[in-house]
Amino acid sequence: MIFANSKMLWLLLVIPPAMLLFFWWSWRTRQRLLTQFIQARLLPGLTVGISAGRQKVRLGCLVLAVACLILALARPQWGFDWEDVKLRGLDIVVAIDTSKSMLAEDIQPNRLTRAKLAALDLMHLARSDRLGLVAFAGTAFLQCPLTIDDSAFRQSVEALDVNVIPQGGTALAEAIDTALTAFKEGESHKVLVLMTDGEDHDSGALEAAEKAAKAGLHIYTIGIGTPEGEILRVKDAQGHADYVRDEQGNAVKSHLNEGLLQQIAGATEGFYLPLRGAKTIDTLYEQGLASLPKSQQQEKLVRQYHERYHWPLAAAIALLLAEMLFPERKREPRVKEAAAAPAGAGLPAAAAAIALLLLPAISGASPASALREYQAGKYPEALKEYEKLLERKSDDPRLHFNAGAAAYRNRQFDEATKQFNDAVATPDLKLQQQAYFNRGNSLFRLGEANPDPGKKTETWEKSLQDFEIAGKLNQQDADAKFNYDFVKKKLEELKQQQQQQQKQDKKQDNKQNQDQQQQQQNQQNDQSKKDQEQKKQQDQQQQQNQQQNQQAQQQKPEDQPQQGGQSEEEKKKQQQAQQEKQDQQQANQSAAQPKENPEEQQQEAQAAAKGQMTTAQAQQLLDAQKGEEQLLPVKPNGKPTDTSKPFKDW
């Protein structure tokens, strides 16, 4: 239950006690005055029949009636319906600098925290506007698209820290370009609220602003920090304080660059405001954003709560009627038994009125019965009860949460995950944190029962994200932190097992490849041995032929008859003819030699048909190329870096 005018409840602490004090003072004063004007012995006779108890009951009815009227003015509400409401508003993107320079404490508690609070103040003022969020440091990222969901925008803002963007620095130009992509094409009025200290480490911010102005973007800059600046302090892994240092090891001091922020705002018809005091965002909205033309109609799903003020109002009317009609004097008894009636005879009527007021609570007793089933350990029956209630009221996140708890206890983790998924949409942050926590438990159980390592890893990663969100929503929840560390450890162990399995598979593949290579090497060795034996046979055959030729040359002159002396020219011709005959015989032997090895001849023929080289040809080619081998120059990999200016990681 909520109260639309909750400030009226403070009157309950003032008016009813004041009335009780006034009635007590007036009763004491009246008794004192009566004793002054009337003798004590005559007073009982004059006040016969007047009941002090009846007077107190009437005064109590009057005080309770006033309290019920105050409750009615506070407008109690419980129960709601979703309703589409058409709105007209602006599209506003808030860009927040998350670089390390935002940790400076020249404004308390630090620059980043003040920027986040300013963004939430803008959200409260821009009720009918769509809001988006861009986080930027060395690069920019659209943290939250344009939305009318205040809770989504609030969660995105609260999740910001200096580790959201891993790349250090401050890139204003990229932040402007990223914000421009958040708007749809054709929208005429676009607004960017840029919250930064203005330390632009990349050039082109002013050019990006001029380009955005041509696209219809209005930039309003909010300066975070002071021109005097502050030395940047951070904490290391052990929690010790240290300074942010540049490349030379000097401590970095960050300053507010108001000149650049004024130029960016002026280039897009906006203006610059320093974040000082409590009215900076009010001034921004009233003097800047409120005067811009609103965009076309939008639809927003809002909750329309049911007014319940008529119940306390009806109770107040009943109490006033009772105070008017309830007499101070006792009625004259008609019988003796009536004279013995107690002083609280009117209490049954009051009890009946209270029973009428409690009738709506008694009629809605089915959630209580489901709760009794759950507490008794009858989880299937409790789940059925909650499912019946969800059929009548499917938009109640509390029922979804209770149904998920019953399903989890019944080990129906699929159903529990589904119910907790519907419960996280609640605007109640406490219930939302518990829903994220329980959904993380359900997802872990689902992954634990899944035999597929890939699906198990995916499910546990979702569980890890839920525990992380639960820890951020309630940083005092030690169970969420413990479960986060536990699931993270389980994930690491599972990934190590997968890596070991992959290594084993790789070793087996390498062993198979080595065996195949060894077989090929053995085949090549056998083939080379055959070639060597064949070459030896060819050499032996050639030697035998040469010896036969020499013997024939020595015997031929002796067998021929002497015809006298031969001239030198005839001897030369005869030797030349013998040499040609010897060469012809060797050539014939070489040509006929492959016929003795048909397998090698067949392999060479197949290699020639496929356009491949034989083993001998390949060996000759390799021997010829050995003298031409050179080392290739090593080419540097990666993009060349500009070392002319130092890198700034703040």
Secondary structure per residue as TSV (DSSP state, phi and psi in degrees):
chain	resnum	aa	ss	phi	psi
A	1	M	-	360.0	139.3
A	2	I	E	-127.4	167.1
A	3	F	E	-122.2	125.9
A	4	A	T	-67.2	-38.5
A	5	N	T	-114.7	70.8
A	6	S	G	-66.0	-20.9
A	7	K	G	-66.4	-23.0
A	8	M	G	-67.0	-20.8
A	9	L	G	-67.1	-21.2
A	10	W	G	-63.3	-23.2
A	11	L	G	-66.8	-24.1
A	12	L	G	-64.5	-25.6
A	13	L	G	-83.0	-8.2
A	14	V	T	-115.2	-55.7
A	15	I	H	-70.4	-53.5
A	16	P	H	-59.1	-44.1
A	17	P	H	-62.9	-36.8
A	18	A	H	-64.6	-39.3
A	19	M	H	-65.0	-43.3
A	20	L	H	-61.8	-41.6
A	21	L	H	-64.3	-39.6
A	22	F	H	-66.1	-43.9
A	23	F	H	-65.3	-39.2
A	24	W	H	-64.6	-41.7
A	25	W	H	-65.9	-41.7
A	26	S	H	-67.3	-35.9
A	27	W	H	-67.4	-41.8
A	28	R	H	-64.5	-39.8
A	29	T	H	-67.0	-40.1
A	30	R	H	-66.4	-40.0
A	31	Q	H	-64.1	-37.2
A	32	R	H	-68.4	-39.1
A	33	L	H	-70.1	-35.5
A	34	L	H	-63.8	-39.5
A	35	T	H	-70.2	-21.0
A	36	Q	H	-78.7	-34.4
A	37	F	H	-102.4	-17.7
A	38	I	S	-123.6	137.7
A	39	Q	-	-68.2	149.3
A	40	A	T	-64.1	-32.5
A	41	R	T	-75.3	-21.6
A	42	L	T	-91.2	-15.1
A	43	L	H	-64.3	-42.2
A	44	P	H	-63.6	-33.5
A	45	G	H	-71.7	-34.6
A	46	L	H	-75.9	-28.9
A	47	T	T	-104.4	24.8
A	48	V	T	-65.1	138.1
A	49	G	T	89.6	-18.1
A	50	I	B	-80.3	125.4
A	51	S	-	-102.9	124.4
A	52	A	H	-66.8	-34.9
A	53	G	H	-63.6	-39.9
A	54	R	H	-64.5	-37.4
A	55	Q	H	-63.9	-40.5
A	56	K	H	-66.8	-37.4
A	57	V	H	-63.8	-41.8
A	58	R	H	-63.5	-43.5
A	59	L	H	-64.3	-38.7
A	60	G	H	-63.9	-40.1
A	61	C	H	-61.4	-38.7
A	62	L	H	-66.4	-42.9
A	63	V	H	-65.6	-43.1
A	64	L	H	-64.9	-35.0
A	65	A	H	-64.3	-41.1
A	66	V	H	-64.6	-41.2
A	67	A	H	-62.2	-40.5
A	68	C	H	-66.5	-35.5
A	69	L	H	-64.1	-40.2
A	70	I	H	-63.5	-41.2
A	71	L	H	-62.3	-39.1
A	72	A	H	-65.1	-38.6
A	73	L	H	-66.5	-28.3
A	74	A	T	-73.6	-9.6
A	75	R	-	55.9	73.6
A	76	P	E	-66.4	142.6
A	77	Q	E	-138.9	135.5
A	78	W	E	-150.9	146.0
A	79	G	E	82.6	144.0
A	80	F	E	-152.1	163.1
A	81	D	E	-127.9	145.4
A	82	W	E	-81.4	136.1
A	83	E	E	-141.1	136.7
A	84	D	E	-79.8	126.6
A	85	V	E	-123.6	131.4
A	86	K	E	-87.4	131.7
A	87	L	E	-126.8	159.1
A	88	R	E	-126.1	124.7
A	89	G	-	-161.6	-171.5
A	90	L	-	-99.8	163.5
A	91	D	E	-107.4	111.5
A	92	I	E	-118.9	126.4
A	93	V	E	-109.1	126.1
A	94	V	E	-101.8	119.7
A	95	A	E	-106.7	121.8
A	96	I	E	-116.9	129.1
A	97	D	E	-74.1	123.6
A	98	T	-	-115.2	22.8
A	99	S	S	-75.0	170.7
A	100	K	G	-66.5	-21.3
A	101	S	G	-66.2	-18.9
A	102	M	G	-76.6	-2.7
A	103	L	G	-84.0	-3.1
A	104	A	-	-62.3	142.0
A	105	E	-	-107.6	31.9
A	106	D	S	-72.2	-19.8
A	107	I	S	-123.8	133.7
A	108	Q	S	-83.1	146.5
A	109	P	S	-75.1	-34.4
A	110	N	-	-160.8	175.1
A	111	R	H	-64.8	-43.1
A	112	L	H	-65.6	-42.0
A	113	T	H	-63.7	-41.0
A	114	R	H	-65.6	-35.9
A	115	A	H	-65.9	-39.9
A	116	K	H	-65.9	-41.2
A	117	L	H	-64.7	-37.7
A	118	A	H	-65.7	-37.4
A	119	A	H	-64.8	-39.3
A	120	L	H	-68.6	-35.3
A	121	D	H	-62.8	-40.4
A	122	L	H	-63.9	-35.4
A	123	M	H	-63.4	-38.9
A	124	H	H	-68.1	-31.7
A	125	L	H	-79.1	-37.1
A	126	A	-	-90.6	67.7
A	127	R	T	-68.6	-39.1
A	128	S	T	-98.5	12.1
A	129	D	S	-109.0	154.1
A	130	R	E	-88.2	138.3
A	131	L	E	-122.2	142.1
A	132	G	E	-131.1	163.9
A	133	L	E	-134.3	131.9
A	134	V	E	-122.1	125.4
A	135	A	E	-102.6	134.1
A	136	F	E	-143.2	148.0
A	137	A	S	-143.3	-106.9
A	138	G	S	-73.3	-20.2
A	139	T	S	-141.0	178.7
A	140	A	E	-126.6	151.4
A	141	F	E	-145.6	136.0
A	142	L	E	-79.2	98.0
A	143	Q	E	-72.2	-37.3
A	144	C	E	-145.1	118.4
A	145	P	E	-65.3	170.9
A	146	L	E	-60.8	127.1
A	147	T	E	-150.7	158.9
A	148	I	S	-105.2	6.4
A	149	D	-	-86.8	105.4
A	150	D	H	-65.0	-35.5
A	151	S	H	-66.7	-38.1
A	152	A	H	-65.5	-42.7
A	153	F	H	-65.0	-41.2
A	154	R	H	-63.0	-44.2
A	155	Q	H	-63.7	-38.1
A	156	S	H	-65.4	-39.2
A	157	V	H	-68.1	-44.3
A	158	E	H	-66.5	-23.5
A	159	A	T	-81.3	-4.9
A	160	L	-	-73.3	138.0
A	161	D	-	-154.5	-179.7
A	162	V	T	-73.6	-6.9
A	163	N	T	-100.4	4.0
A	164	V	S	-65.7	-43.4
A	165	I	S	-103.4	113.6
A	166	P	-	-68.7	-26.1
A	167	Q	S	-84.9	123.1
A	168	G	-	-76.6	169.0
A	169	G	S	111.5	-174.7
A	170	T	-	-138.3	107.0
A	171	A	-	-109.8	90.6
A	172	L	H	-69.0	-36.6
A	173	A	H	-63.6	-42.9
A	174	E	H	-69.0	-32.5
A	175	A	H	-64.4	-41.1
A	176	I	H	-66.3	-43.0
A	177	D	H	-65.0	-40.6
A	178	T	H	-66.4	-39.9
A	179	A	H	-63.9	-35.4
A	180	L	H	-66.1	-30.8
A	181	T	H	-74.4	-13.0
A	182	A	T	-76.3	-17.4
A	183	F	S	-90.9	151.3
A	184	K	-	-80.6	160.4
A	185	E	T	-69.9	141.3
A	186	G	T	92.0	-10.5
A	187	E	-	-76.9	129.8
A	188	S	S	-85.3	-30.2
A	189	H	-	-117.6	110.3
A	190	K	E	-125.0	138.9
A	191	V	E	-127.8	133.7
A	192	L	E	-123.8	122.9
A	193	V	E	-104.0	109.0
A	194	L	E	-100.3	113.4
A	195	M	E	-108.7	110.1
A	196	T	E	-160.6	169.0
A	197	D	-	-90.0	-4.5
A	198	G	-	82.2	7.6
A	199	E	-	-80.6	90.4
A	200	D	-	-88.3	111.1
A	201	H	-	-87.7	-9.8
A	202	D	S	-117.8	140.5
A	203	S	S	-78.2	162.4
A	204	G	-	103.4	7.8
A	205	A	H	-66.7	-44.2
A	206	L	H	-66.8	-38.8
A	207	E	H	-65.3	-39.3
A	208	A	H	-64.3	-37.0
A	209	A	H	-66.1	-41.4
A	210	E	H	-64.8	-37.9
A	211	K	H	-66.2	-40.4
A	212	A	H	-67.6	-33.1
A	213	A	H	-63.3	-36.1
A	214	K	H	-66.4	-26.6
A	215	A	T	-86.2	4.7
A	216	G	T	88.5	19.8
A	217	L	E	-93.5	130.1
A	218	H	E	-102.4	124.1
A	219	I	E	-110.4	125.5
A	220	Y	E	-114.7	120.5
A	221	T	E	-100.4	137.4
A	222	I	E	-117.8	115.1
A	223	G	E	-82.1	123.6
A	224	I	-	-107.6	116.1
A	225	G	S	122.4	-166.9
A	226	T	-	-128.4	150.9
A	227	P	T	-62.4	-29.0
A	228	E	T	-67.5	-30.3
A	229	G	-	83.8	179.2
A	230	E	E	-153.7	144.9
A	231	I	E	-72.3	134.1
A	232	L	-	-81.2	127.8
A	233	R	E	-118.8	139.7
A	234	V	E	-134.4	171.0
A	235	K	E	-114.8	137.4
A	236	D	-	-82.3	-170.2
A	237	A	T	-66.0	-27.7
A	238	Q	T	-87.9	1.1
A	239	G	S	86.9	7.5
A	240	H	-	-84.6	143.4
A	241	A	E	-74.9	140.2
A	242	D	E	-149.7	170.9
A	243	Y	E	-104.0	151.0
A	244	V	-	-77.1	126.5
A	245	R	B	-119.5	151.4
A	246	D	-	-86.5	-169.2
A	247	E	T	-67.1	-25.5
A	248	Q	T	-86.8	-1.6
A	249	G	S	87.7	8.2
A	250	N	-	-85.7	145.8
A	251	A	B	-66.1	139.0
A	252	V	-	-92.6	135.1
A	253	K	E	-115.5	123.5
A	254	S	E	-99.3	135.3
A	255	H	-	-120.2	154.4
A	256	L	-	-81.4	122.2
A	257	N	-	-96.6	83.5
A	258	E	H	-71.4	-30.4
A	259	G	H	-62.2	-45.9
A	260	L	H	-65.6	-40.6
A	261	L	H	-65.6	-36.3
A	262	Q	H	-66.3	-39.1
A	263	Q	H	-66.1	-40.8
A	264	I	H	-63.7	-45.6
A	265	A	H	-66.3	-40.3
A	266	G	H	-66.4	-29.6
A	267	A	H	-71.0	-17.1
A	268	T	T	-119.8	21.0
A	269	E	T	63.9	30.3
A	270	G	-	-108.2	-162.2
A	271	F	-	-148.2	166.8
A	272	Y	E	-109.4	139.5
A	273	L	E	-135.2	132.1
A	274	P	E	-80.9	143.6
A	275	L	-	-83.4	86.5
A	276	R	-	-135.9	133.0
A	277	G	S	84.9	-176.7
A	278	A	S	-100.0	-2.6
A	279	K	-	-111.6	14.1
A	280	T	H	-65.1	-47.8
A	281	I	H	-69.6	-35.3
A	282	D	H	-61.8	-42.3
A	283	T	H	-64.6	-40.5
A	284	L	H	-59.3	-45.7
A	285	Y	I	-74.7	-41.8
A	286	E	I	-71.8	-42.6
A	287	Q	I	-91.4	-19.2
A	288	G	I	-114.1	-61.9
A	289	L	I	-77.7	-37.4
A	290	A	T	-65.4	-27.2
A	291	S	T	-82.1	-9.9
A	292	L	S	-75.5	146.1
A	293	P	-	-63.5	139.7
A	294	K	-	-77.9	153.1
A	295	S	-	-79.2	-179.6
A	296	Q	S	-66.5	172.5
A	297	Q	E	-64.3	142.0
A	298	Q	E	-125.0	158.7
A	299	E	E	-109.4	133.1
A	300	K	E	-130.0	131.9
A	301	L	E	-87.7	109.9
A	302	V	E	-118.9	160.7
A	303	R	E	-91.7	128.7
A	304	Q	E	-106.3	104.2
A	305	Y	E	-75.9	151.1
A	306	H	E	-85.0	125.1
A	307	E	E	-72.8	133.4
A	308	R	-	-124.7	23.6
A	309	Y	T	-69.0	-21.4
A	310	H	H	-68.5	-23.1
A	311	W	H	-68.1	-52.6
A	312	P	H	-66.5	-29.4
A	313	L	H	-66.5	-42.9
A	314	A	H	-64.1	-38.1
A	315	A	H	-64.2	-39.5
A	316	A	H	-64.1	-41.5
A	317	I	H	-64.4	-42.2
A	318	A	H	-62.9	-40.6
A	319	L	H	-67.3	-37.6
A	320	L	H	-66.1	-40.1
A	321	L	H	-64.0	-39.8
A	322	A	H	-64.1	-39.7
A	323	E	H	-65.5	-34.2
A	324	M	H	-75.8	-40.1
A	325	L	H	-91.0	-16.5
A	326	F	S	-81.2	114.8
A	327	P	-	-77.8	157.3
A	328	E	S	-79.8	-32.5
A	329	R	B	-90.5	151.5
A	330	K	-	-77.0	145.1
A	331	R	-	-73.6	147.6
A	332	E	-	-66.8	126.4
A	333	P	-	-68.6	136.5
A	334	R	S	-91.1	-28.6
A	335	V	S	-131.2	166.8
A	336	K	H	-68.3	-35.5
A	337	E	H	-63.5	-32.3
A	338	A	H	-67.3	-29.7
A	339	A	H	-68.4	-23.1
A	340	A	T	-90.8	13.5
A	341	A	-	-65.8	141.2
A	342	P	-	-70.4	164.1
A	343	A	T	-67.9	-22.3
A	344	G	T	-96.4	37.2
A	345	A	T	-64.7	-23.4
A	346	G	T	-81.9	-1.7
A	347	L	H	-66.3	-34.8
A	348	P	H	-58.5	-37.5
A	349	A	H	-63.5	-41.5
A	350	A	H	-65.0	-38.1
A	351	A	H	-64.2	-37.3
A	352	A	H	-65.1	-39.8
A	353	A	H	-64.2	-41.0
A	354	I	H	-64.5	-37.3
A	355	A	H	-64.5	-36.3
A	356	L	H	-65.2	-38.5
A	357	L	H	-67.1	-33.6
A	358	L	T	-88.3	2.2
A	359	L	H	-60.2	-42.6
A	360	P	H	-60.7	-37.1
A	361	A	H	-68.9	-35.2
A	362	I	H	-69.7	-37.7
A	363	S	H	-67.9	-25.8
A	364	G	T	-97.7	47.9
A	365	A	-	-87.7	0.4
A	366	S	H	-66.9	-38.9
A	367	P	H	-61.0	-33.3
A	368	A	H	-66.9	-39.6
A	369	S	H	-65.1	-38.6
A	370	A	H	-63.8	-38.9
A	371	L	H	-65.1	-38.1
A	372	R	H	-64.2	-40.2
A	373	E	H	-62.5	-41.0
A	374	Y	H	-65.6	-45.0
A	375	Q	H	-67.3	-26.6
A	376	A	T	-81.5	-2.4
A	377	G	T	86.1	7.4
A	378	K	-	-92.2	74.6
A	379	Y	H	-69.0	-38.5
A	380	P	H	-61.4	-41.4
A	381	E	H	-66.9	-38.6
A	382	A	H	-64.3	-39.8
A	383	L	H	-63.2	-41.2
A	384	K	H	-62.9	-40.9
A	385	E	H	-61.4	-45.0
A	386	Y	H	-67.8	-34.1
A	387	E	H	-66.3	-37.5
A	388	K	H	-64.8	-39.6
A	389	L	H	-66.3	-36.3
A	390	L	H	-69.0	-25.7
A	391	E	H	-64.7	-32.5
A	392	R	H	-90.2	-26.9
A	393	K	-	-142.8	76.1
A	394	S	T	-78.2	-10.5
A	395	D	T	-99.2	13.5
A	396	D	-	-92.9	110.5
A	397	P	H	-66.5	-24.8
A	398	R	H	-67.1	-39.5
A	399	L	H	-65.5	-39.5
A	400	H	H	-62.1	-40.8
A	401	F	H	-64.0	-45.1
A	402	N	H	-66.5	-38.6
A	403	A	H	-64.2	-39.5
A	404	G	H	-63.5	-38.6
A	405	A	H	-64.8	-41.7
A	406	A	H	-65.9	-41.0
A	407	A	H	-64.7	-37.7
A	408	Y	H	-65.1	-43.1
A	409	R	H	-64.9	-29.6
A	410	N	T	-85.5	5.6
A	411	R	T	62.6	29.0
A	412	Q	-	-98.9	78.1
A	413	F	H	-71.0	-29.3
A	414	D	H	-63.4	-48.1
A	415	E	H	-65.6	-37.9
A	416	A	H	-63.9	-42.3
A	417	T	H	-61.7	-41.3
A	418	K	H	-63.5	-44.7
A	419	Q	H	-68.2	-41.7
A	420	F	H	-67.7	-29.8
A	421	N	H	-64.3	-36.4
A	422	D	H	-75.7	-23.9
A	423	A	H	-80.5	-22.4
A	424	V	T	-71.3	-10.2
A	425	A	T	-80.5	2.3
A	426	T	-	-71.9	144.8
A	427	P	S	-76.8	-11.4
A	428	D	-	-74.9	109.9
A	429	L	H	-64.4	-33.7
A	430	K	H	-66.2	-47.4
A	431	L	H	-65.6	-35.5
A	432	Q	H	-64.8	-41.5
A	433	Q	H	-63.3	-41.3
A	434	Q	H	-67.2	-35.2
A	435	A	H	-66.1	-42.7
A	436	Y	H	-62.0	-41.2
A	437	F	H	-62.6	-48.2
A	438	N	H	-69.8	-33.5
A	439	R	H	-67.1	-35.3
A	440	G	H	-62.0	-40.6
A	441	N	H	-63.6	-42.1
A	442	S	H	-64.4	-42.8
A	443	L	H	-65.3	-36.3
A	444	F	H	-64.1	-42.4
A	445	R	H	-64.5	-38.8
A	446	L	H	-62.3	-45.1
A	447	G	H	-66.3	-33.4
A	448	E	H	-65.7	-32.4
A	449	A	H	-87.5	-4.8
A	450	N	-	-89.6	123.4
A	451	P	-	-76.7	-18.0
A	452	D	-	-77.0	118.1
A	453	P	H	-61.4	-37.0
A	454	G	H	-65.0	-47.6
A	455	K	H	-68.0	-34.4
A	456	K	H	-63.9	-41.8
A	457	T	H	-63.0	-44.1
A	458	E	H	-61.9	-43.1
A	459	T	H	-67.5	-40.4
A	460	W	H	-69.6	-31.2
A	461	E	H	-65.2	-39.1
A	462	K	H	-64.3	-40.9
A	463	S	H	-61.1	-40.3
A	464	L	H	-62.9	-39.4
A	465	Q	H	-64.4	-39.3
A	466	D	H	-64.8	-41.9
A	467	F	H	-66.6	-33.8
A	468	E	H	-65.7	-43.5
A	469	I	H	-65.8	-41.6
A	470	A	H	-61.3	-38.4
A	471	G	H	-67.9	-34.2
A	472	K	H	-72.5	-35.8
A	473	L	H	-69.9	-31.9
A	474	N	-	-138.7	94.3
A	475	Q	T	-70.2	-10.4
A	476	Q	T	-90.4	-2.2
A	477	D	-	-80.5	101.5
A	478	A	H	-71.6	-29.8
A	479	D	H	-65.2	-39.3
A	480	A	H	-63.9	-40.9
A	481	K	H	-66.3	-41.8
A	482	F	H	-62.5	-45.8
A	483	N	H	-65.0	-35.8
A	484	Y	H	-62.2	-46.8
A	485	D	H	-64.9	-38.2
A	486	F	H	-65.0	-47.6
A	487	V	H	-66.1	-37.2
A	488	K	H	-62.5	-40.6
A	489	K	H	-65.6	-42.1
A	490	K	H	-61.6	-40.5
A	491	L	H	-62.8	-44.0
A	492	E	H	-62.6	-41.7
A	493	E	H	-63.6	-41.3
A	494	L	H	-64.3	-41.0
A	495	K	H	-67.1	-35.8
A	496	Q	H	-64.9	-40.2
A	497	Q	H	-62.5	-41.8
A	498	Q	H	-64.1	-39.4
A	499	Q	H	-65.8	-41.0
A	500	Q	H	-63.4	-39.9
A	501	Q	H	-63.4	-40.9
A	502	Q	H	-64.4	-38.0
A	503	K	H	-64.8	-42.0
A	504	Q	H	-62.6	-43.3
A	505	D	H	-62.1	-38.8
A	506	K	H	-66.9	-39.1
A	507	K	H	-62.4	-41.7
A	508	Q	H	-63.0	-41.8
A	509	D	H	-63.2	-41.7
A	510	N	H	-63.9	-37.9
A	511	K	H	-65.5	-41.1
A	512	Q	H	-63.5	-41.3
A	513	N	H	-63.7	-40.1
A	514	Q	H	-64.7	-39.0
A	515	D	H	-63.5	-42.2
A	516	Q	H	-64.1	-41.5
A	517	Q	H	-64.6	-37.4
A	518	Q	H	-64.9	-39.6
A	519	Q	H	-63.7	-43.9
A	520	Q	H	-62.6	-39.4
A	521	Q	H	-64.8	-40.5
A	522	N	H	-63.3	-41.1
A	523	Q	H	-63.0	-41.3
A	524	Q	H	-65.5	-37.2
A	525	N	H	-64.6	-42.3
A	526	D	H	-61.0	-42.0
A	527	Q	H	-65.5	-39.4
A	528	S	H	-66.1	-35.6
A	529	K	H	-63.3	-41.1
A	530	K	H	-62.8	-41.1
A	531	D	H	-63.6	-40.5
A	532	Q	H	-65.0	-41.6
A	533	E	H	-63.3	-40.3
A	534	Q	H	-64.1	-40.9
A	535	K	H	-64.4	-38.8
A	536	K	H	-61.8	-41.7
A	537	Q	H	-62.4	-40.0
A	538	Q	H	-64.2	-41.0
A	539	D	H	-64.8	-41.6
A	540	Q	H	-63.5	-40.4
A	541	Q	H	-63.8	-41.4
A	542	Q	H	-64.1	-40.8
A	543	Q	H	-63.2	-41.6
A	544	Q	H	-61.9	-41.2
A	545	N	H	-64.1	-41.4
A	546	Q	H	-63.7	-41.5
A	547	Q	H	-63.3	-41.6
A	548	Q	H	-62.8	-40.7
A	549	N	H	-64.9	-41.3
A	550	Q	H	-63.7	-40.5
A	551	Q	H	-65.0	-38.1
A	552	A	H	-65.8	-38.4
A	553	Q	H	-66.9	-35.2
A	554	Q	H	-72.7	-34.1
A	555	Q	H	-83.1	-24.1
A	556	K	H	-64.9	-43.6
A	557	P	H	-64.1	-30.4
A	558	E	H	-74.0	-35.8
A	559	D	H	-72.9	-27.7
A	560	Q	S	-83.0	145.7
A	561	P	-	-72.3	148.7
A	562	Q	-	-79.2	127.1
A	563	Q	-	-115.9	22.4
A	564	G	S	101.2	179.9
A	565	G	-	-73.9	140.7
A	566	Q	-	-96.6	150.2
A	567	S	-	-76.3	165.7
A	568	E	H	-65.1	-35.4
A	569	E	H	-66.3	-39.0
A	570	E	H	-67.0	-38.8
A	571	K	H	-62.3	-41.7
A	572	K	H	-64.1	-41.1
A	573	K	H	-64.6	-40.1
A	574	Q	H	-65.5	-42.3
A	575	Q	H	-64.9	-38.6
A	576	Q	H	-65.0	-39.5
A	577	A	H	-66.3	-40.6
A	578	Q	H	-63.8	-39.9
A	579	Q	H	-63.9	-41.3
A	580	E	H	-65.2	-39.2
A	581	K	H	-64.2	-39.5
A	582	Q	H	-64.2	-42.5
A	583	D	H	-63.5	-37.4
A	584	Q	H	-65.9	-38.5
A	585	Q	H	-65.9	-41.5
A	586	Q	H	-64.1	-38.5
A	587	A	H	-65.7	-38.7
A	588	N	H	-65.7	-39.6
A	589	Q	H	-64.9	-40.5
A	590	S	H	-66.1	-38.2
A	591	A	H	-71.2	-32.0
A	592	A	H	-84.8	-14.9
A	593	Q	G	-62.4	-43.0
A	594	P	G	-59.4	-21.5
A	595	K	G	-67.2	-21.1
A	596	E	G	-74.8	-19.1
A	597	N	-	-121.5	85.6
A	598	P	H	-68.4	-28.6
A	599	E	H	-65.9	-45.5
A	600	E	H	-63.6	-40.1
A	601	Q	H	-62.7	-38.7
A	602	Q	H	-67.1	-40.0
A	603	Q	H	-64.3	-41.8
A	604	E	H	-65.3	-36.9
A	605	A	H	-66.0	-41.6
A	606	Q	H	-65.8	-40.0
A	607	A	H	-64.3	-38.9
A	608	A	H	-67.6	-35.8
A	609	A	H	-68.4	-34.0
A	610	K	T	-85.4	-1.2
A	611	G	T	78.0	21.5
A	612	Q	-	-103.9	162.3
A	613	M	-	-88.6	150.8
A	614	T	-	-78.2	173.8
A	615	T	H	-63.7	-40.8
A	616	A	H	-66.9	-39.8
A	617	Q	H	-66.0	-39.5
A	618	A	H	-64.8	-39.2
A	619	Q	H	-65.7	-38.6
A	620	Q	H	-65.5	-40.9
A	621	L	H	-64.9	-41.3
A	622	L	H	-65.0	-39.6
A	623	D	H	-64.4	-34.5
A	624	A	H	-72.3	-29.5
A	625	Q	H	-88.9	-7.9
A	626	K	G	-62.5	-35.8
A	627	G	G	-73.7	-13.3
A	628	E	G	-104.8	7.1
A	629	E	-	-68.8	136.3
A	630	Q	-	-139.9	155.0
A	631	L	-	-84.8	130.1
A	632	L	-	-74.3	143.3
A	633	P	-	-69.6	143.6
A	634	V	-	-81.6	127.1
A	635	K	-	-97.9	130.0
A	636	P	-	-67.4	140.6
A	637	N	-	-94.7	161.2
A	638	G	S	88.2	170.6
A	639	K	-	-80.5	133.3
A	640	P	-	-63.9	137.0
A	641	T	-	-100.1	149.0
A	642	D	-	-90.1	106.9
A	643	T	-	-96.9	10.8
A	644	S	S	-74.2	-24.6
A	645	K	S	-128.3	148.0
A	646	P	-	-71.8	151.2
A	647	F	-	-84.7	132.8
A	648	K	-	-113.5	119.0
A	649	D	-	-108.1	47.4
A	650	W	-	-152.0	360.0
